Amino acid sequence: MVLDGPRCVGYADTPDARAERPGGRIVHAADCGERIRSVPEATGGMRMDITGAIFDCDGTLLDSMPYWNSLFPRVAARHGIEASKEEYAFLESLSLLEGCRMLHGRFGIGEGPEELFEEHLSLALDFYEHDVRPFAGVRGFLETLAAAGIPLIVASSTPKRAVRRALELHGLGRFFCDIVTSEDTGYRDKEHPDIYLEALRRLGTGKKTTWVFEDAPFAARTAQDEGFPVVALLNDHDGRDPVYMREHSDILVTSYAELSLERLQSVPARMGRCM
């Protein structure tokens, strides 16, 4: 990874990716001209600008959490260990490698954590290709942000190989200038802000005007506590607590149809309650 000042480079900074971007170019933070400011509304009031956006992948861009939630029990069953999905719920906040280390230590599955990791990763790559789909409306919303010159980056606990492949399979990779995963932060999970701060560093934008889009309650809380404005995405099948999600976000939505650039801009900086 080569970083040049505030310019977000890396994942999408290739000739092929550049050709796919709206307008045939990569949108970087530097392109935005340090737009960390407030924009007057037609009424004469002030509204917050958005200078960057950090997106989670699973459960936020892709409707993949049902598959991830079944993955650990599925692999454990292959090795003769029977347990319910609920017994593995504590693993959600961990990176895949950290989860495999815990499973290997607890059940003795596989010859080692790395072998177990590769087994899980193989199954994940398969369900990304054959079963998972992006959430309705996600492409249109990303197009809107890209057309506005807003640099976008992915921050995920999922292994980078899997995230990159998933985004490519579903035509979303072209929107993002880079991918940050827990592999880039010493496998610190989203109970800690490291992954968001690294994404912010690569974007080179201001924290108060860089939005984080998340579906996991603990991740939304972490981003909000760190001072990012947060959009929490809630669906009807991942079992999230809407009250908790509302408390730990600035905007709570149940679909991308409820989101717009104007809605983000209408939120006063760090207003501290959900709209």
Secondary structure, DSSP 4 states (H G I P E B T S, - for coil): ---BTTB--STT-SHHHHHHSGGGS---GGGGTS--SEEE-TTS-EEE---EEEE-SBTTTB--HHHHHHHHHHHHHHTT----GGGGGGGTTS-HHHHHHHHHHHH--SSSHHHHHHHHHHHHHHHHHHT--BPTTHHHHHHHHHHTT--EEEEESS-HHHHHHHHHHTT-GGG-S-EEEGGGGTT--TTSTHHHHHHHHHHT--GGGEEEEE--HHHHHHHHHHT--EEEE--SSS---HHHHHHT-SEEESSGGG--HHHHHTSPTT--S--
